[in-house]
């Protein structure tokens, strides 16, 4: 580019770096003192107040007391619900085991009943007990109307 077209004007001259003196430290923020009638600012949370219990008598804490009691109640209900759910799971597992045992017993009993109720087994049982019953040799007759 041609230097004649490059013209820059400054409204304020640049500060002279040799004459300008800068402060080595920036100014500290000015702390405003409260008015004479205003209450002093409340201190923040301190561990000592928590340990000795004075935090519980603060005005903020007293205002939050119903909310804290409600949260404590919800926590107790939550813990009780968990214990109840765990108890129900244990009962459910015990009942499943019992149902499995009863089902196995039912299958065994059914198979024994099927074995005992066969005609050959019934005839052998009657003979062994000497009941005096005899097996019919005639086939059953069908009745007509």
Secondary structure, DSSP 8 states (H G I E B T S, - for coil): --GGG-----SS----TTT----SS----------SSS--------HHHHHHTGGGGSHHHHHTHHHHHHHHHHHHHHHHHHHHHHHHHHHHHHHHHHHHHHHHHHHHHHHHHHHHTSHHHHHHHHHHHT-------S-------
